[in-house]
């Protein structure tokens, strides 16, 4: 994992010593907003119009943050409007690469070898971490957004007039609930596995791993009475949790030492995970080969032997019991 400093690539791991053994995630910096008509984003961000074929999504199949955008791209029927390229699972001295011999799709838009080149094409003096996902504007030749949560909101609405797809993963009457769940899940679970796994002090690790499992316990209790996190409807909150859950037993439990329990040990969470995995289109976005190879091979500070484990056998196609709870699927937007 590296970064750019004044447009120059630096192969630098996170400086946890600077933060007392804590992993601190850098905020995304490229925050323009695609809207239906090119108006400004919800917080006044510069706006760009939704157009078929104009934008291209760069992702990693291993990365949970990128994975959430792939799921919404699939469920919102954006495959034919927004192209996609994925990096190799190996993130080594040049960071994410488009080496097809190592499992990448290649970069069909810019022909780049390294993901960091997209950032310097956007800003020749860019400083910051080089991350996925990144939404590329082919007309302007730059990354317009590299914040995954905001990409979910954009994909949920900006292209509806072009696709006719009115499924709503952030319905107005559920937003307060969704936002509250998202805050808990992001801080303690999505990012919590990283704060546990990348910690370099025992006390820091223990603090975050306990907070992680306390939050998983809260989600387990929530799913005892609700089919989905916000109630009867599948929302973006479920997608955001799913991408961590689906990696948990395969990677975070062992590699990141998040091993108080497995997801398989939680009756509600494990059945919920299987239901979401079996949702039409979602399993197509999951690639355990990329997921396991990326984490176990790329993080040599954590796994210096780079041996990728054979297991576990997850069997996510097994039946689930979520039909016992009331659920209506995905809400459509009111016309």
ChimeraX attribute file (.defattr): number of C-alpha atoms within 10 A of each C-alpha:
attribute: neighborCount
match mode: 1-to-1
recipient: residues
	/A:1	18
	/A:2	21
	/A:3	22
	/A:4	21
	/A:5	13
	/A:6	13
	/A:7	18
	/A:8	14
	/A:9	21
	/A:10	15
	/A:11	12
	/A:12	13
	/A:13	11
	/A:14	16
	/A:15	13
	/A:16	15
	/A:17	12
	/A:18	10
	/A:19	12
	/A:20	13
	/A:21	18
	/A:22	22
	/A:23	23
	/A:24	16
	/A:25	11
	/A:26	9
	/A:27	10
	/A:28	14
	/A:29	14
	/A:30	16
	/A:31	17
	/A:32	20
	/A:33	26
	/A:34	30
	/A:35	21
	/A:36	18
	/A:37	14
	/A:38	15
	/A:39	15
	/A:40	16
	/A:41	17
	/A:42	10
	/A:43	7
	/A:44	10
	/A:45	13
	/A:46	16
	/A:47	19
	/A:48	19
	/A:49	16
	/A:50	23
	/A:51	17
	/A:52	14
	/A:53	14
	/A:54	15
	/A:55	23
	/A:56	19
	/A:57	22
	/A:58	25
	/A:59	25
	/A:60	26
	/A:61	26
	/A:62	25
	/A:63	20
	/A:64	25
	/A:65	22
	/A:66	25
	/A:67	26
	/A:68	24
	/A:69	27
	/A:70	26
	/A:71	22
	/A:72	23
	/A:73	23
	/A:74	17
	/A:75	20
	/A:76	21
	/A:77	18
	/A:78	20
	/A:79	14
	/A:80	12
	/A:81	18
	/A:82	19
	/A:83	19
	/A:84	21
	/A:85	17
	/A:86	26
	/A:87	28
	/A:88	25
	/A:89	26
	/A:90	26
	/A:91	18
	/A:92	16
	/A:93	14
	/A:94	17
	/A:95	23
	/A:96	25
	/A:97	26
	/A:98	23
	/A:99	19
	/A:100	14
	/A:101	9
	/A:102	13
	/A:103	16
	/A:104	20
	/A:105	15
	/A:106	22
	/A:107	20
	/A:108	13
	/A:109	14
	/A:110	13
	/A:111	9
	/A:112	15
	/A:113	17
	/A:114	18
	/A:115	22
	/A:116	24
	/A:117	19
	/A:118	20
	/A:119	23
	/A:120	20
	/A:121	15
	/A:122	18
	/A:123	14
	/A:124	14
	/A:125	14
	/A:126	20
	/A:127	17
	/A:128	18
	/A:129	23
	/A:130	23
	/A:131	24
	/A:132	24
	/A:133	25
	/A:134	26
	/A:135	25
	/A:136	25
	/A:137	19
	/A:138	15
	/A:139	9
	/A:140	11
	/A:141	14
	/A:142	19
	/A:143	24
	/A:144	23
	/A:145	22
	/A:146	24
	/A:147	22
	/A:148	21
	/A:149	15
	/A:150	17
	/A:151	22
	/A:152	21
	/A:153	18
	/A:154	19
	/A:155	23
	/A:156	23
	/A:157	21
	/A:158	20
	/A:159	25
	/A:160	18
	/A:161	12
	/A:162	13
	/A:163	14
	/A:164	10
	/A:165	17
	/A:166	18
	/A:167	20
	/A:168	20
	/A:169	28
	/A:170	23
	/A:171	19
	/A:172	10
	/A:173	8
	/A:174	14
	/A:175	16
	/A:176	13
	/A:177	13
	/A:178	21
	/A:179	15
	/A:180	12
	/A:181	18
	/A:182	21
	/A:183	13
	/A:184	17
	/A:185	23
	/A:186	16
	/A:187	16
	/A:188	23
	/A:189	26
	/A:190	22
	/A:191	19
	/A:192	25
	/A:193	27
	/A:194	21
	/A:195	25
	/A:196	28
	/A:197	21
	/A:198	22
	/A:199	25
	/A:200	18
	/A:201	14
	/A:202	10
	/A:203	13
	/A:204	17
	/A:205	25
	/A:206	14
	/A:207	13
	/A:208	24
	/A:209	26
	/A:210	16
	/A:211	18
	/A:212	25
	/A:213	20
	/A:214	14
	/A:215	18
	/A:216	21
	/A:217	14
	/A:218	13
	/A:219	20
	/A:220	20
	/A:221	14
	/A:222	17
	/A:223	21
	/A:224	14
	/A:225	14
	/A:226	18
	/A:227	24
	/A:228	24
	/A:229	24
	/A:230	22
	/A:231	19
	/A:232	16
	/A:233	22
	/A:234	21
	/A:235	23
	/A:236	26
	/A:237	23
	/A:238	22
	/A:239	21
	/A:240	25
	/A:241	21
	/A:242	22
	/A:243	22
	/A:244	24
	/A:245	23
	/A:246	23
	/A:247	19
	/A:248	20
	/A:249	22
	/A:250	21
	/A:251	25
	/A:252	21
	/A:253	18
	/A:254	15
	/A:255	20
	/A:256	22
	/A:257	15
	/A:258	25
	/A:259	15
	/A:260	11
	/A:261	12
	/A:262	18
	/A:263	21
	/A:264	15
	/A:265	11
	/A:266	16
	/A:267	14
	/A:268	22
	/A:269	23
	/A:270	19
	/A:271	20
	/A:272	23
	/A:273	21
	/A:274	22
	/A:275	20
	/A:276	21
	/A:277	20
	/A:278	17
	/A:279	12
	/A:280	11
	/A:281	14
	/A:282	17
	/A:283	15
	/A:284	13
	/A:285	16
	/A:286	20
	/A:287	12
	/A:288	15
	/A:289	13
	/A:290	19
	/A:291	21
	/A:292	21
	/A:293	21
	/A:294	23
	/A:295	23
	/A:296	22
	/A:297	20
	/A:298	20
	/A:299	20
	/A:300	13
	/A:301	11
	/A:302	15
	/A:303	15
	/A:304	11
	/A:305	11
	/A:306	16
	/A:307	11
	/A:308	16
	/A:309	13
	/A:310	8
	/A:311	10
	/A:312	9
	/A:313	8
	/A:314	12
	/A:315	8
	/A:316	17
	/A:317	11
	/A:318	10
	/A:319	11
	/A:320	18
	/A:321	14
	/A:322	20
	/A:323	9
	/A:324	9
	/A:325	15
	/A:326	14
	/A:327	15
	/A:328	12
	/A:329	14
	/A:330	17
	/A:331	16
	/A:332	12
	/A:333	15
	/A:334	8
	/A:335	4
